[in-house]
Amino acid sequence: MQRFALWVEFDLRPGHLATFLGAARLDAEGSVGSEPGCRRFDILQDPERPDRVCFYEVYDDEAAFLRHREMPHFK
């Protein structure tokens, strides 16, 4: 079985972490909770660089990821 996975890295400007994480959590919860093709959406933070945040996302296939990009919680 093949899957489509992404690793996305963000280097945030100081002072924007809380706002970013709030939006990211809404995206992650909406993705895993309501998108049939989304299998995993992890939000990771580098303990040595607190303004660096990474997403690890797994979808059934690329089509599921493209549908994810059209969802309200993504925008």
Secondary structure, 3 states (H helix, E strand, C coil): CCCEEEEEEEECCCCCHHHHHHHHHHHHHHHHHHCCCEEEEEEEEECCEEEEEEEEEEECCHHHHHHHCCCCCCC
